[in-house]
Each structure stands twice: as structure tokens, then as C-alpha cells.
Amino acid sequence: MIKLGITGGIGAGKSVVISFLKAIGIPVYIADDESKKLTSTSPRIKAQLIEQFGEDLFAGGILNKALLASLIFENKNNLRMVDSIIHPEVMSDFEAWSAKHADEKLVAMEAAILFESGFDKTMDFIVTVTAPQEERIERILKRNKTTREEILSRMSNQLPDEEKCRRSDFVIYNDNDRAIIPQIEEMLKQIFPVY
């Protein structure tokens, strides 16, 4: 089985690539979605977060997402601590998920922080989806209730696209100049020459 890591900054267009892969039958693990589920349900994550930040984080047995967000927002030490608790659980979950798809030739993991989390080390190939920063900002403003400043703050916490592209096997450009589907198909042909 080949494992493909899909990354890219916020608003780059990873969802377009994921939709295409799913449409042609390639299973895709969405790390951000699974991370949120695990943070709320994993006894190990719950115990470690309570140990670090106190019982209030799970008052009534339910994760207080607003409190967690306030603890890690603008506090890089707390963010690193939370990541060190959650990322190993996500990786274990991905490995278990991959085992359930053992008969597949290719599975993919989408993670905006693929490199930052260390997930890249378990992938056979990595693709970065990239787009010009202004296009990314406009996409996010249209779909989310947020401000330009909040978007720029989030972008500053992610590895720059240039670095992601440099460390990737493939780059897909989502820039209104190049069609995405042919780029994905070309990538798949290089991964599987018989595609």
C-alpha cells in the first residue's frame, strides 16, 4: 500500500484534490476532522490534557473547546504541549484506519500541518496544494466568519508554502491559470505508471 500525504496552507484548495481522489475511489483520512473527534473521545488524550490544564477542560465530561482554544491561542508552549498529546494519537488512529484499507493500492492523509506534526515521515509520497496568498485569503473570507487579520495570523503559524513545496514530491497549483484535475492525474500516473 502506498501512503500519500496531502498538505497545503489554509485556503489553498486541498478539498478539491480530496474530492477528486474520493470520487475515483481512493480512501482519504482527514487528519483535522479525526483530531477533533479524538480530542473529545480519547481517554488517553483526555487524561493527559486534564493533567496539564486541569479538570475544567472537561467539566461535565465534555471538552470545553473554547477553553482549550484560549489556552493555545497565542501561547506557543501550550500549543506544542497539546500537539505532543494529540499528534501521536492521530498517527495511531491513521495506522489503524490504514490497516482497515489494507487491500487498497493507495490511501491518503490530508493534514494542513503534515510536516509540523511529523506525519510526513510515514508517507511514501507528499503533495502540496498551493495558491497565491491573496486568492487564499479571499476564499477563506467567503466561506468563514473571520477577519483578514485572523487569517494572516493562522497563516503565520503554518510552515510557509515555499518550504512545503520544497519538501514535497509533487506540487499542485490552484491558481486559476492551471487546471487542477490534469495535475492530479499526472501525479497519479507518476505514483502508478499504469494509472
C-alpha positions in Angstrom: 0.0 0.0 0.0 1.2 3.5 -0.9 0.5 6.3 1.5 0.1 9.8 0.1 0.3 12.8 2.3 -1.7 15.9 1.2 -0.9 19.2 2.6 -1.1 22.9 1.9 -1.9 26.1 3.7 -5.3 27.3 4.8 -7.4 28.2 1.7 -5.0 26.5 -0.8 -7.6 24.1 -2.2 -6.8 20.8 -0.6 -10.5 19.9 -0.5 -10.6 20.0 -4.4 -7.9 17.4 -4.5 -9.5 15.3 -1.8 -12.9 15.3 -3.6 -11.3 14.1 -6.8 -9.4 11.3 -5.0 -12.5 10.2 -3.2 -14.5 10.3 -6.5 -12.1 7.8 -8.1 -12.2 5.5 -5.1 -9.1 6.5 -3.1 -9.7 6.5 0.7 -8.7 9.8 2.3 -8.1 10.3 6.1 -8.8 13.9 7.1 -6.5 14.4 10.0 -8.1 17.7 11.2 -11.6 16.1 11.5 -10.2 12.9 13.2 -8.1 15.0 15.5 -11.2 16.9 16.7 -13.1 13.6 17.3 -10.1 12.1 19.2 -9.6 15.2 21.3 -13.2 14.8 22.5 -13.3 11.0 22.8 -9.9 9.5 23.5 -9.4 8.6 27.2 -5.6 9.0 26.8 -5.9 12.5 25.4 -8.5 13.4 28.0 -6.3 12.2 30.9 -3.2 14.0 29.6 -5.0 17.3 28.8 -6.5 17.3 32.3 -3.1 16.5 33.8 -1.6 19.5 32.0 -4.5 22.0 32.2 -6.9 20.9 34.9 -10.4 19.4 35.3 -12.2 22.5 34.0 -11.2 21.5 30.5 -13.6 18.6 30.6 -16.2 20.0 33.0 -19.3 17.8 32.9 -17.2 15.2 31.0 -17.4 17.2 27.8 -14.4 19.0 26.2 -14.6 22.8 26.6 -13.4 23.7 23.1 -13.5 27.4 23.9 -11.2 27.0 26.9 -8.8 24.8 25.0 -8.7 27.3 22.2 -8.0 30.1 24.7 -5.2 28.1 26.2 -3.3 27.6 23.0 -4.2 30.8 21.1 -1.0 33.0 21.1 0.7 30.6 23.6 3.1 28.5 21.6 4.3 26.5 24.6 0.7 25.4 25.3 0.1 24.7 21.6 3.3 22.5 21.5 2.1 20.6 24.6 -1.4 20.0 23.2 0.1 18.9 19.8 2.5 16.5 21.6 -0.5 14.9 23.3 -2.8 14.8 20.2 -0.5 14.0 17.3 0.7 10.6 18.4 -3.0 9.6 18.9 -3.9 10.8 15.4 -0.9 8.9 14.0 -2.0 5.7 15.8 -5.6 6.2 14.5 -4.3 6.7 11.0 -2.3 3.5 11.2 -5.4 1.6 12.4 -7.5 3.2 9.6 -4.9 2.2 7.0 -4.9 -1.4 8.3 -8.7 -1.4 7.6 -7.9 -0.4 4.0 -5.0 -2.9 3.5 -6.5 -4.1 0.2 -6.1 -0.7 -1.3 -3.2 0.2 -3.5 -3.2 3.8 -2.3 -4.6 5.7 0.7 -4.2 9.4 1.5 -3.9 11.5 4.6 -4.8 15.2 4.4 -3.2 17.4 7.0 -2.5 21.1 6.9 0.3 20.6 9.4 1.7 17.4 7.8 5.3 18.5 8.2 4.9 20.3 11.5 3.2 17.2 13.1 5.8 14.7 11.8 3.2 12.8 9.9 5.3 13.3 6.7 7.8 10.7 8.0 5.3 7.9 7.5 4.2 8.8 4.0 5.6 7.4 0.7 4.8 10.5 -1.3 3.8 14.0 -0.3 1.8 16.6 -2.4 1.5 20.2 -1.5 -1.5 22.1 -2.8 -0.6 25.8 -3.2 -2.3 29.0 -4.3 -1.3 32.7 -4.3 -1.8 34.2 -0.8 -4.4 36.8 -1.9 -6.6 34.1 -3.5 -6.3 32.0 -0.4 -7.4 34.9 1.8 -10.4 35.7 -0.5 -11.5 32.1 -0.4 -11.4 31.9 3.4 -13.2 35.2 3.8 -16.0 33.9 1.5 -16.5 30.7 3.4 -15.7 31.5 7.1 -16.8 34.2 9.5 -13.3 35.6 10.2 -11.2 38.6 9.6 -8.2 39.2 7.3 -6.0 39.6 10.5 -7.1 36.2 11.9 -6.4 34.5 8.5 -2.9 36.1 8.4 -2.3 35.0 12.0 -3.2 31.4 11.1 -1.0 31.5 8.0 1.9 32.7 10.1 1.6 29.7 12.3 1.9 27.3 9.4 5.1 26.3 7.5 5.4 28.6 4.5 4.2 27.2 1.2 7.7 27.6 -0.3 9.1 25.2 2.3 6.2 22.8 2.0 6.7 22.7 -1.8 10.5 22.2 -1.4 9.9 19.2 0.9 7.2 17.6 -1.3 7.3 15.1 -4.1 4.6 16.8 -6.0 3.1 20.3 -6.1 -0.4 21.1 -7.4 -1.1 24.7 -8.3 -4.6 26.0 -7.6 -4.2 29.4 -9.2 -6.8 29.9 -11.9 -4.1 29.5 -14.6 -3.7 25.8 -14.4 -6.5 23.2 -14.3 -6.3 21.0 -11.2 -7.6 17.7 -12.4 -4.9 17.2 -15.1 -2.2 17.9 -12.4 -3.7 15.3 -10.1 -3.9 12.8 -12.9 -0.3 13.4 -13.8 0.7 12.9 -10.2 -1.2 9.6 -10.0 0.5 8.4 -13.2 3.9 9.1 -11.6 2.9 7.2 -8.5 1.2 4.4 -10.5 2.6 4.3 -14.1 -0.4 2.2 -15.1 -3.0 4.7 -13.8 
